[in-house]
Amino acid sequence: MKEKKQLVVSAIKDGTVIDHIPAKLLFNVISILGLDHIQNQITFGSNLDSKKLGSKAIIKVSGIFFAKEDIDRIALVAPQAKINIIRDYGVVEKKTVEVHDTIEGIVRCVNPKCITNNEDVKTKFDVINKYPVRLKCHYCEKITNQNNMEIISSS
Amino acid sequence: MQGKSLVSISDYSKEDYLRILDLAGEFEKNPKQNLLQGYVVATLFFEPSTRTRLSFESAVNQLGGRIIGFAGADSTSVTKGETLRDTIKTVSNYCDMIVMRHPLEGSARFASEVASVPVINAGDGANQHPTQTLLDMYSIRKTQHTLDDLNIFLVGDLKYGRTVHSLLMAMSRFRSTFNFISPPELKMPEEYKIYLDSIGLKYYEHIDFTEIISKADIVYMTRVQKERFSDPIEYERVKNAYILRNEMLANTKETMKILHPLPRVNEITEDVDHNTKAYYFTQTRNGVFTRQAIITSILGIK
């Protein structure tokens, strides 16, 4: 008998699904996207079975289609994530996230003496390694790593 | 180079370095020329400096240019909370070039993006000080008659010393062999060793400051800074372990020269000053010619 397919996290009509988030990073993703501050309907599930990740999380956000910067934020935290754009309950577009060669305005420089942490200067980094992420500050030239990286949340 | 800011030593190519050094050689022969008549250079020193500021100002004055600026931000609108952005935008209207020292790292790159005139970085915190590196290279070439294949010993604080990092990056283009002598807590950072490995250059690390310097072409001394240590006893121990004394020079090469970006505290004893291998005071003199070369290149006069 065929197994009945059932959605653990219920479907949305219009919006965005972020899938294949490593389970332990679910709340990081919620926080960097500023999802804890918005009024839209959000459903999520964590510790779901995943062949690829072992244990994954999924977030479904109704009525929101993320801007490029937000997708770049996801890439830095959860590069394996997949993004589906939903219209009228159907997937109209699938996106993989990608770490670009330069990162602007979404990561804080790790160096407290950097000009970007002391004046109103938009941060900018050259990506010197993608997995794990290693960023070189365009201004102070110090390296920010995956493990000390602080993402500037979406407002 | 013309019209371009000089923020980091990596802004220049190997050819650029050589061009500046050649030009500095010409200025050494003839440092007083009326090349900068009608030009105004602003020296904005948000932080103390003796050599760098005075040698920039001397370089400009000897070429007939005029200087405006300040040494210490106390007498400026910075005390009223003016941002660096606004200060630089304003000063851009008054001069042909800005020379800036600032305690924050990355401030010079930022200033170069805001300014409508070229910016020369005269030190941004612990980050970069490219004119020091160029004058160090000028001193090396002048005393060794080449920059290629030299054995360079870097001594003291190799972890935080911005001059040693920039010198390493620049001299690596000339296939130097490097010897690092430092206390374990002030070792050369991994990223520089990885870089040297990646381009196939040899380097050796030493804890003890001994006879090993007999192999050196250049011994580059640095100051071990007290503020890097949380334990004052540890600082005293380290400070006194990395002192260059005259008797240590007995078996070194005839042509070897000792460089130091200065100021020194106690890391070179005064009896070394009279040794012909001591070059650090001439090195500061070379700073004037090197800066004349950099300023005139950027202004498109040379």
Interface residues (C-beta under 8 A of the other chain):
Chain A: C109 N111 K113 C114 I115 T116 N118 E119 D120 V121 C137 H138 Y139 C140 E141 K142 I143
Chain B: S8 T83 L84 R85 P103 L104 E105 G106 S107 R109 F110 D124 G125 A126 N127 Q128 E191
